[in-house]
Amino acid sequence: MAFASIRALPEHFRDQLIDVVIKVEEFATREQLDSVGIESRWQLTGLYEGRPIDEQSLWDSGDLPPVITLFRQPLIREWRETGVDFAALIHHVTIHEAGHHFGLSDEDMHALEEAAEEN
């Protein structure tokens, strides 16, 4: 489902995500939770780890590829609690984390989502 979300993006964005690794884990690690200031492993559904495009340089070397991780158990819990379509939830979280690759903050993405809902 996450790969389908990426494939559905316009080519310009899709091409810039070609080297981003997408993986699924049951839960975030303590280090991942701490990196975003979240206490409960049930509260983190996805995470982008890497250097955003606007901070990358041709001169960088030795960096690991950026990674989008989806956390299976928290996603299932959110799906069950909200009743939202599971594919729509995966799409939302995947695109949200991909937004971090483009240098967007959580606040930027929330503002974009709100603006889109108003239209």
MARMAR-631765 format. One record per atom (N, C-alpha, C): residue number from 1; atom name; x negated, y, z negated. Coordinates in pm, 1 decimal. Example, Ala and Ser with C-alpha at 12.3 -4.5 7.8 and 13.67 -1.06 7.14 Angstrom:
+-----+----+----------+----------+----------+
!   k !  a !       c1 !       c2 !       c3 !
+-----+----+----------+----------+----------+
!   1 !  N !  -1319.0 !   -569.0 !   -780.0 !
!   1 ! CA !  -1230.0 !   -450.0 !   -780.0 !
!   1 !  C !  -1320.0 !   -330.0 !   -780.0 !
!   2 !  N !  -1285.0 !   -225.0 !   -708.0 !
!   2 ! CA !  -1367.0 !   -106.0 !   -714.0 !
!   2 !  C !  -1290.0 !      3.0 !   -787.0 !
+-----+----+----------+----------+----------+
This chain:
+-----+----+----------+----------+----------+
!   k !  a !       c1 !       c2 !       c3 !
+-----+----+----------+----------+----------+
!   1 !  N !    -81.4 !   -119.8 !      0.0 !
!   1 ! CA !      0.0 !      0.0 !      0.0 !
!   1 !  C !    -85.9 !    126.3 !      0.0 !
!   2 !  N !   -196.9 !    122.6 !    -74.7 !
!   2 ! CA !   -285.4 !    238.9 !    -79.0 !
!   2 !  C !   -347.6 !    263.1 !     58.3 !
!   3 !  N !   -389.4 !    155.6 !    123.6 !
!   3 ! CA !   -448.1 !    171.2 !    256.8 !
!   3 !  C !   -345.3 !    224.2 !    355.9 !
!   4 !  N !   -221.3 !    180.6 !    342.8 !
!   4 ! CA !   -114.3 !    230.9 !    430.4 !
!   4 !  C !    -95.0 !    380.5 !    409.4 !
!   5 !  N !   -106.2 !    426.5 !    285.5 !
!   5 ! CA !    -93.7 !    570.0 !    256.9 !
!   5 !  C !   -204.3 !    649.3 !    325.6 !
!   6 !  N !   -324.8 !    597.6 !    320.2 !
!   6 ! CA !   -437.5 !    665.7 !    385.9 !
!   6 !  C !   -417.6 !    664.1 !    537.2 !
!   7 !  N !   -377.0 !    550.3 !    591.5 !
!   7 ! CA !   -355.0 !    540.3 !    736.8 !
!   7 !  C !   -245.5 !    634.7 !    784.8 !
!   8 !  N !   -152.5 !    669.7 !    697.7 !
!   8 ! CA !    -41.5 !    758.2 !    736.6 !
!   8 !  C !    -81.2 !    905.3 !    739.9 !
!   9 !  N !   -197.9 !    937.7 !    687.7 !
!   9 ! CA !   -242.7 !   1077.0 !    687.9 !
!   9 !  C !   -278.6 !   1122.2 !    828.1 !
!  10 !  N !   -273.1 !   1252.5 !    853.1 !
!  10 ! CA !   -321.0 !   1302.8 !    982.1 !
!  10 !  C !   -467.9 !   1263.2 !   1002.9 !
!  11 !  N !   -504.1 !   1243.2 !   1126.2 !
!  11 ! CA !   -638.1 !   1193.6 !   1160.8 !
!  11 !  C !   -749.7 !   1275.9 !   1096.9 !
!  12 !  N !   -735.8 !   1408.0 !   1095.1 !
!  12 ! CA !   -838.4 !   1495.5 !   1038.4 !
!  12 !  C !   -869.7 !   1457.3 !    893.6 !
!  13 !  N !   -767.0 !   1430.4 !    813.5 !
!  13 ! CA !   -787.2 !   1391.0 !    674.0 !
!  13 !  C !   -834.9 !   1247.0 !    664.1 !
!  14 !  N !   -774.8 !   1160.1 !    742.1 !
!  14 ! CA !   -809.6 !   1018.0 !    741.5 !
!  14 !  C !   -957.8 !    998.0 !    771.8 !
!  15 !  N !  -1008.8 !   1071.0 !    869.9 !
!  15 ! CA !  -1149.5 !   1059.3 !    907.4 !
!  15 !  C !  -1243.2 !   1097.6 !    793.0 !
!  16 !  N !  -1201.1 !   1192.6 !    710.6 !
!  16 ! CA !  -1285.7 !   1236.7 !    600.4 !
!  16 !  C !  -1278.6 !   1144.4 !    479.2 !
!  17 !  N !  -1189.7 !   1047.5 !    484.9 !
!  17 ! CA !  -1177.3 !    950.1 !    376.2 !
!  17 !  C !  -1237.2 !    814.4 !    412.7 !
!  18 !  N !  -1301.7 !    807.4 !    528.9 !
!  18 ! CA !  -1350.8 !    679.7 !    581.6 !
!  18 !  C !  -1449.9 !    611.2 !    486.8 !
!  19 !  N !  -1530.3 !    687.6 !    414.2 !
!  19 ! CA !  -1630.9 !    628.7 !    326.2 !
!  19 !  C !  -1585.1 !    615.7 !    180.9 !
!  20 !  N !  -1460.8 !    652.3 !    152.9 !
!  20 ! CA !  -1409.4 !    641.9 !     16.6 !
!  20 !  C !  -1364.2 !    497.8 !     -7.7 !
!  21 !  N !  -1412.8 !    439.9 !   -115.9 !
!  21 ! CA !  -1376.2 !    303.9 !   -154.3 !
!  21 !  C !  -1244.7 !    310.0 !   -231.3 !
!  22 !  N !  -1153.8 !    221.5 !   -199.2 !
!  22 ! CA !  -1027.9 !    211.2 !   -273.5 !
!  22 !  C !  -1027.7 !     75.8 !   -342.5 !
!  23 !  N !  -1005.9 !     78.2 !   -474.2 !
!  23 ! CA !  -1001.4 !    -48.5 !   -547.1 !
!  23 !  C !   -889.0 !    -45.8 !   -649.2 !
!  24 !  N !   -854.2 !   -164.2 !   -696.1 !
!  24 ! CA !   -748.3 !   -179.7 !   -795.6 !
!  24 !  C !   -807.8 !   -252.6 !   -915.6 !
!  25 !  N !   -783.8 !   -195.9 !  -1032.3 !
!  25 ! CA !   -824.9 !   -257.4 !  -1159.0 !
!  25 !  C !   -701.1 !   -268.6 !  -1246.6 !
!  26 !  N !   -704.6 !   -354.9 !  -1345.1 !
!  26 ! CA !   -591.2 !   -368.9 !  -1436.1 !
!  26 !  C !   -570.8 !   -242.5 !  -1518.7 !
!  27 !  N !   -679.2 !   -191.8 !  -1579.6 !
!  27 ! CA !   -676.2 !    -72.6 !  -1663.1 !
!  27 !  C !   -805.0 !      5.7 !  -1642.4 !
!  28 !  N !   -801.6 !    134.1 !  -1678.1 !
!  28 ! CA !   -922.3 !    217.2 !  -1678.2 !
!  28 !  C !  -1012.4 !    175.0 !  -1794.4 !
!  29 !  N !  -1141.5 !    194.8 !  -1774.7 !
!  29 ! CA !  -1237.3 !    169.9 !  -1882.7 !
!  29 !  C !  -1232.9 !    286.9 !  -1981.1 !
!  30 !  N !  -1289.4 !    268.0 !  -2097.0 !
!  30 ! CA !  -1296.2 !    376.2 !  -2196.2 !
!  30 !  C !  -1371.0 !    495.0 !  -2136.6 !
!  31 !  N !  -1478.0 !    471.7 !  -2060.9 !
!  31 ! CA !  -1554.5 !    580.2 !  -1999.6 !
!  31 !  C !  -1469.1 !    658.4 !  -1899.8 !
!  32 !  N !  -1389.3 !    587.5 !  -1821.7 !
!  32 ! CA !  -1301.5 !    654.6 !  -1725.4 !
!  32 !  C !  -1196.0 !    738.1 !  -1797.7 !
!  33 !  N !  -1137.4 !    682.8 !  -1902.4 !
!  33 ! CA !  -1037.5 !    757.4 !  -1979.8 !
!  33 !  C !  -1099.4 !    881.7 !  -2041.9 !
!  34 !  N !  -1217.7 !    866.6 !  -2100.2 !
!  34 ! CA !  -1285.6 !    979.9 !  -2162.6 !
!  34 !  C !  -1319.5 !   1088.2 !  -2060.7 !
!  35 !  N !  -1351.7 !   1047.5 !  -1937.6 !
!  35 ! CA !  -1392.2 !   1145.1 !  -1835.5 !
!  35 !  C !  -1279.6 !   1241.4 !  -1799.1 !
!  36 !  N !  -1154.8 !   1199.7 !  -1823.2 !
!  36 ! CA !  -1040.6 !   1285.9 !  -1792.8 !
!  36 !  C !   -961.6 !   1324.2 !  -1917.9 !
!  37 !  N !  -1016.6 !   1292.3 !  -2034.3 !
!  37 ! CA !   -954.6 !   1333.6 !  -2159.5 !
!  37 !  C !   -822.9 !   1264.4 !  -2191.2 !
!  38 !  N !   -812.5 !   1138.6 !  -2155.0 !
!  38 ! CA !   -691.7 !   1061.0 !  -2181.8 !
!  38 !  C !   -724.2 !    953.3 !  -2284.6 !
!  39 !  N !   -637.5 !    938.9 !  -2383.1 !
!  39 ! CA !   -659.2 !    841.9 !  -2490.8 !
!  39 !  C !   -610.3 !    701.6 !  -2454.8 !
!  40 !  N !   -486.1 !    691.3 !  -2408.4 !
!  40 ! CA !   -423.8 !    561.2 !  -2387.6 !
!  40 !  C !   -451.5 !    506.1 !  -2248.6 !
!  41 !  N !   -488.2 !    381.7 !  -2242.7 !
!  41 ! CA !   -513.3 !    317.4 !  -2112.9 !
!  41 !  C !   -386.4 !    304.1 !  -2030.6 !
!  42 !  N !   -269.8 !    321.2 !  -2093.0 !
!  42 ! CA !   -142.6 !    313.3 !  -2022.9 !
!  42 !  C !   -107.1 !    443.5 !  -1951.4 !
!  43 !  N !   -180.4 !    551.6 !  -1977.4 !
!  43 ! CA !   -145.0 !    681.6 !  -1920.7 !
!  43 !  C !   -217.1 !    715.3 !  -1790.4 !
!  44 !  N !   -317.6 !    639.3 !  -1753.1 !
!  44 ! CA !   -393.3 !    670.7 !  -1631.5 !
!  44 !  C !   -358.0 !    571.4 !  -1521.7 !
!  45 !  N !   -295.6 !    623.0 !  -1415.2 !
!  45 ! CA !   -253.4 !    536.9 !  -1304.2 !
!  45 !  C !   -353.1 !    537.2 !  -1188.9 !
!  46 !  N !   -433.4 !    642.2 !  -1178.6 !
!  46 ! CA !   -531.0 !    650.0 !  -1070.7 !
!  46 !  C !   -642.0 !    745.7 !  -1106.5 !
!  47 !  N !   -758.0 !    726.9 !  -1042.8 !
!  47 ! CA !   -873.9 !    811.6 !  -1071.9 !
!  47 !  C !   -963.3 !    822.2 !   -949.1 !
!  48 !  N !  -1006.9 !    944.9 !   -921.1 !
!  48 ! CA !  -1108.0 !    968.7 !   -817.2 !
!  48 !  C !  -1241.3 !    989.0 !   -886.8 !
!  49 !  N !  -1341.0 !    914.4 !   -844.9 !
!  49 ! CA !  -1476.4 !    931.1 !   -897.1 !
!  49 !  C !  -1569.7 !    954.1 !   -779.0 !
!  50 !  N !  -1635.8 !   1066.2 !   -780.4 !
!  50 ! CA !  -1727.2 !   1099.1 !   -672.3 !
!  50 !  C !  -1741.0 !   1247.7 !   -657.8 !
!  51 !  N !  -1818.7 !   1285.5 !   -560.8 !
!  51 ! CA !  -1841.5 !   1426.5 !   -533.3 !
!  51 !  C !  -1744.9 !   1472.5 !   -424.6 !
!  52 !  N !  -1664.6 !   1575.9 !   -453.2 !
!  52 ! CA !  -1572.1 !   1626.4 !   -350.4 !
!  52 !  C !  -1647.6 !   1674.1 !   -226.3 !
!  53 !  N !  -1579.7 !   1673.7 !   -114.3 !
!  53 ! CA !  -1640.4 !   1711.6 !     13.6 !
!  53 !  C !  -1708.4 !   1848.2 !      5.9 !
!  54 !  N !  -1644.1 !   1944.6 !    -60.9 !
!  54 ! CA !  -1700.9 !   2079.8 !    -63.6 !
!  54 !  C !  -1827.2 !   2089.7 !   -149.1 !
!  55 !  N !  -1863.0 !   1983.5 !   -219.3 !
!  55 ! CA !  -1985.6 !   1981.6 !   -298.2 !
!  55 !  C !  -2091.9 !   1890.9 !   -236.5 !
!  56 !  N !  -2061.0 !   1829.7 !   -122.2 !
!  56 ! CA !  -2154.9 !   1739.0 !    -57.2 !
!  56 !  C !  -2247.3 !   1816.2 !     36.2 !
!  57 !  N !  -2363.9 !   1758.6 !     59.2 !
!  57 ! CA !  -2463.2 !   1819.0 !    147.3 !
!  57 !  C !  -2525.2 !   1710.7 !    234.0 !
!  58 !  N !  -2571.6 !   1751.0 !    350.2 !
!  58 ! CA !  -2644.5 !   1657.4 !    435.9 !
!  58 !  C !  -2772.1 !   1608.7 !    369.9 !
!  59 !  N !  -2821.7 !   1685.3 !    275.0 !
!  59 ! CA !  -2947.5 !   1652.7 !    209.2 !
!  59 !  C !  -2930.1 !   1558.9 !     90.5 !
!  60 !  N !  -2806.1 !   1529.5 !     53.0 !
!  60 ! CA !  -2782.4 !   1435.1 !    -56.0 !
!  60 !  C !  -2822.4 !   1295.2 !    -11.8 !
!  61 !  N !  -2883.2 !   1223.8 !   -102.1 !
!  61 ! CA !  -2914.0 !   1083.9 !    -72.4 !
!  61 !  C !  -2908.0 !   1004.5 !   -203.0 !
!  62 !  N !  -2879.1 !    878.8 !   -191.1 !
!  62 ! CA !  -2877.0 !    792.0 !   -306.8 !
!  62 !  C !  -2747.9 !    793.7 !   -385.1 !
!  63 !  N !  -2649.9 !    875.3 !   -344.8 !
!  63 ! CA !  -2522.0 !    876.9 !   -414.0 !
!  63 !  C !  -2441.7 !    753.0 !   -376.2 !
!  64 !  N !  -2370.3 !    701.1 !   -473.6 !
!  64 ! CA !  -2275.1 !    595.2 !   -443.6 !
!  64 !  C !  -2155.6 !    657.5 !   -371.1 !
!  65 !  N !  -2084.0 !    579.1 !   -293.2 !
!  65 ! CA !  -1967.1 !    636.7 !   -224.6 !
!  65 !  C !  -1859.5 !    674.7 !   -325.3 !
!  66 !  N !  -1778.3 !    773.2 !   -290.6 !
!  66 ! CA !  -1665.4 !    808.6 !   -377.0 !
!  66 !  C !  -1570.1 !    689.7 !   -388.5 !
!  67 !  N !  -1499.3 !    683.8 !   -501.5 !
!  67 ! CA !  -1408.4 !    571.9 !   -527.7 !
!  67 !  C !  -1273.5 !    624.9 !   -577.3 !
!  68 !  N !  -1167.1 !    572.5 !   -519.9 !
!  68 ! CA !  -1032.6 !    592.2 !   -573.5 !
!  68 !  C !   -993.6 !    458.7 !   -636.8 !
!  69 !  N !   -964.6 !    462.6 !   -766.0 !
!  69 ! CA !   -921.5 !    341.9 !   -835.9 !
!  69 !  C !   -776.1 !    358.1 !   -877.8 !
!  70 !  N !   -697.0 !    257.7 !   -845.9 !
!  70 ! CA !   -558.5 !    251.3 !   -891.1 !
!  70 !  C !   -554.0 !    150.4 !  -1005.8 !
!  71 !  N !   -482.2 !    185.0 !  -1111.3 !
!  71 ! CA !   -476.2 !     99.0 !  -1229.0 !
!  71 !  C !   -341.8 !     27.4 !  -1232.6 !
!  72 !  N !   -346.2 !   -100.2 !  -1205.4 !
!  72 ! CA !   -229.0 !   -184.0 !  -1180.8 !
!  72 !  C !   -127.0 !   -183.8 !  -1295.1 !
!  73 !  N !   -169.9 !   -213.1 !  -1415.2 !
!  73 ! CA !    -74.5 !   -224.1 !  -1525.2 !
!  73 !  C !     -2.0 !    -91.3 !  -1555.1 !
!  74 !  N !    -73.8 !     21.2 !  -1563.9 !
!  74 ! CA !     -1.5 !    147.9 !  -1584.7 !
!  74 !  C !     93.3 !    182.6 !  -1468.9 !
!  75 !  N !     56.0 !    147.1 !  -1346.2 !
!  75 ! CA !    144.2 !    171.4 !  -1232.0 !
!  75 !  C !    271.6 !     87.9 !  -1243.3 !
!  76 !  N !    257.1 !    -37.6 !  -1279.5 !
!  76 ! CA !    374.3 !   -124.0 !  -1295.3 !
!  76 !  C !    463.2 !    -71.7 !  -1407.6 !
!  77 !  N !    400.9 !    -29.4 !  -1516.3 !
!  77 ! CA !    479.4 !     24.5 !  -1628.0 !
!  77 !  C !    557.5 !    149.7 !  -1585.6 !
!  78 !  N !    489.3 !    241.9 !  -1514.3 !
!  78 ! CA !    558.3 !    362.9 !  -1469.0 !
!  78 !  C !    672.6 !    328.4 !  -1374.4 !
!  79 !  N !    649.1 !    234.9 !  -1285.6 !
!  79 ! CA !    751.9 !    190.9 !  -1191.5 !
!  79 !  C !    873.5 !    137.2 !  -1265.5 !
!  80 !  N !    849.3 !     52.1 !  -1365.3 !
!  80 ! CA !    960.4 !     -5.9 !  -1442.0 !
!  80 !  C !   1034.7 !    100.2 !  -1523.2 !
!  81 !  N !    959.7 !    193.8 !  -1581.4 !
!  81 ! CA !   1022.2 !    296.0 !  -1665.9 !
!  81 !  C !   1099.9 !    400.0 !  -1586.3 !
!  82 !  N !   1051.2 !    434.0 !  -1466.5 !
!  82 ! CA !   1113.5 !    540.9 !  -1389.0 !
!  82 !  C !   1211.0 !    490.1 !  -1283.8 !
!  83 !  N !   1190.8 !    367.3 !  -1237.7 !
!  83 ! CA !   1275.0 !    313.6 !  -1132.1 !
!  83 !  C !   1242.5 !    368.8 !   -994.7 !
!  84 !  N !   1137.1 !    448.4 !   -985.9 !
!  84 ! CA !   1095.5 !    502.9 !   -856.6 !
!  84 !  C !   1051.5 !    387.6 !   -766.1 !
!  85 !  N !   1067.3 !    403.9 !   -636.9 !
!  85 ! CA !   1022.4 !    304.1 !   -540.6 !
!  85 !  C !    872.3 !    279.4 !   -559.7 !
!  86 !  N !    832.7 !    151.7 !   -572.2 !
!  86 ! CA !    692.3 !    120.5 !   -601.9 !
!  86 !  C !    598.5 !    169.5 !   -491.4 !
!  87 !  N !    636.7 !    151.8 !   -367.2 !
!  87 ! CA !    552.9 !    199.2 !   -256.4 !
!  87 !  C !    537.2 !    351.2 !   -261.4 !
!  88 !  N !    643.4 !    422.2 !   -297.4 !
!  88 ! CA !    636.7 !    568.0 !   -309.3 !
!  88 !  C !    543.9 !    608.8 !   -423.2 !
!  89 !  N !    546.5 !    534.0 !   -532.8 !
!  89 ! CA !    457.1 !    562.0 !   -645.2 !
!  89 !  C !    311.8 !    541.9 !   -604.9 !
!  90 !  N !    281.8 !    431.6 !   -538.8 !
!  90 ! CA !    144.4 !    405.0 !   -492.8 !
!  90 !  C !    101.1 !    513.6 !   -395.7 !
!  91 !  N !    189.1 !    551.0 !   -305.1 !
!  91 ! CA !    158.2 !    657.7 !   -208.8 !
!  91 !  C !    125.5 !    787.5 !   -282.1 !
!  92 !  N !    209.8 !    824.6 !   -378.1 !
!  92 ! CA !    189.0 !    948.8 !   -453.0 !
!  92 !  C !     53.6 !    948.3 !   -524.5 !
!  93 !  N !     22.7 !    842.2 !   -595.8 !
!  93 ! CA !   -102.3 !    835.9 !   -672.3 !
!  93 !  C !   -222.9 !    832.9 !   -577.8 !
!  94 !  N !   -214.3 !    756.5 !   -470.8 !
!  94 ! CA !   -326.2 !    748.5 !   -374.9 !
!  94 !  C !   -353.7 !    884.4 !   -311.9 !
!  95 !  N !   -250.4 !    952.6 !   -265.7 !
!  95 ! CA !   -267.8 !   1083.0 !   -202.0 !
!  95 !  C !   -315.9 !   1186.0 !   -303.6 !
!  96 !  N !   -266.1 !   1177.6 !   -425.8 !
!  96 ! CA !   -311.6 !   1268.5 !   -531.7 !
!  96 !  C !   -461.7 !   1251.9 !   -553.9 !
!  97 !  N !   -507.6 !   1128.4 !   -566.9 !
!  97 ! CA !   -650.6 !   1104.6 !   -590.1 !
!  97 !  C !   -732.7 !   1142.4 !   -466.9 !
!  98 !  N !   -680.3 !   1119.7 !   -348.2 !
!  98 ! CA !   -749.5 !   1162.2 !   -225.9 !
!  98 !  C !   -764.1 !   1314.1 !   -224.3 !
!  99 !  N !   -667.1 !   1384.8 !   -280.3 !
!  99 ! CA !   -675.3 !   1530.6 !   -288.4 !
!  99 !  C !   -797.8 !   1577.0 !   -364.2 !
! 100 !  N !   -838.4 !   1500.4 !   -466.0 !
! 100 ! CA !   -960.5 !   1535.6 !   -540.2 !
! 100 !  C !  -1084.1 !   1525.3 !   -450.0 !
! 101 !  N !  -1080.5 !   1433.6 !   -353.9 !
! 101 ! CA !  -1192.1 !   1420.7 !   -259.4 !
! 101 !  C !  -1207.5 !   1548.7 !   -176.6 !
! 102 !  N !  -1095.1 !   1616.6 !   -154.4 !
! 102 ! CA !  -1097.5 !   1741.1 !    -78.0 !
! 102 !  C !  -1118.4 !   1863.1 !   -166.8 !
! 103 !  N !  -1145.4 !   1839.8 !   -295.5 !
! 103 ! CA !  -1177.1 !   1949.4 !   -386.5 !
! 103 !  C !  -1056.5 !   2013.9 !   -452.4 !
! 104 !  N !   -940.6 !   1952.9 !   -440.6 !
! 104 ! CA !   -820.4 !   2008.9 !   -502.3 !
! 104 !  C !   -813.2 !   1969.0 !   -649.6 !
! 105 !  N !   -775.0 !   2062.6 !   -733.2 !
! 105 ! CA !   -756.2 !   2033.5 !   -875.3 !
! 105 !  C !   -616.3 !   1976.3 !   -895.8 !
! 106 !  N !   -591.4 !   1923.0 !  -1014.9 !
! 106 ! CA !   -456.7 !   1875.4 !  -1047.3 !
! 106 !  C !   -355.9 !   1989.7 !  -1035.3 !
! 107 !  N !   -394.8 !   2108.6 !  -1081.5 !
! 107 ! CA !   -305.9 !   2224.0 !  -1074.5 !
! 107 !  C !   -273.8 !   2260.1 !   -930.0 !
! 108 !  N !   -375.2 !   2256.3 !   -841.9 !
! 108 ! CA !   -353.2 !   2283.8 !   -699.2 !
! 108 !  C !   -252.8 !   2186.0 !   -640.3 !
! 109 !  N !   -269.5 !   2057.9 !   -673.7 !
! 109 ! CA !   -181.7 !   1956.1 !   -616.2 !
! 109 !  C !    -39.3 !   1967.8 !   -668.9 !
! 110 !  N !    -24.3 !   1999.3 !   -796.4 !
! 110 ! CA !    110.3 !   2018.7 !   -850.5 !
! 110 !  C !    178.9 !   2137.0 !   -783.2 !
! 111 !  N !    104.3 !   2243.8 !   -759.4 !
! 111 ! CA !    160.9 !   2361.9 !   -693.0 !
! 111 !  C !    203.1 !   2326.8 !   -550.0 !
! 112 !  N !    120.6 !   2248.4 !   -479.8 !
! 112 ! CA !    154.7 !   2206.5 !   -343.1 !
! 112 !  C !    279.8 !   2119.3 !   -342.3 !
! 113 !  N !    287.8 !   2027.3 !   -438.7 !
! 113 ! CA !    404.5 !   1940.0 !   -446.8 !
! 113 !  C !    531.6 !   2020.4 !   -473.2 !
! 114 !  N !    522.5 !   2116.4 !   -565.4 !
! 114 ! CA !    638.1 !   2200.2 !   -596.3 !
! 114 !  C !    681.2 !   2282.8 !   -476.4 !
! 115 !  N !    583.6 !   2336.8 !   -404.1 !
! 115 ! CA !    615.5 !   2416.2 !   -284.9 !
! 115 !  C !    681.9 !   2329.1 !   -178.8 !
! 116 !  N !    633.9 !   2206.0 !   -164.4 !
! 116 ! CA !    693.3 !   2116.2 !    -65.8 !
! 116 !  C !    836.0 !   2078.7 !   -103.8 !
! 117 !  N !    862.0 !   2061.9 !   -232.8 !
! 117 ! CA !    996.3 !   2028.4 !   -277.6 !
! 117 !  C !   1092.8 !   2142.8 !   -255.8 !
! 118 !  N !   1045.6 !   2267.5 !   -260.1 !
! 118 ! CA !   1130.3 !   2383.6 !   -240.4 !
! 118 !  C !   1171.3 !   2399.9 !    -94.5 !
! 119 !  N !   1092.9 !   2345.2 !     -3.1 !
! 119 ! CA !   1122.5 !   2358.1 !    141.0 !
! 119 !  C !   1214.4 !   2251.3 !    190.4 !
+-----+----+----------+----------+----------+
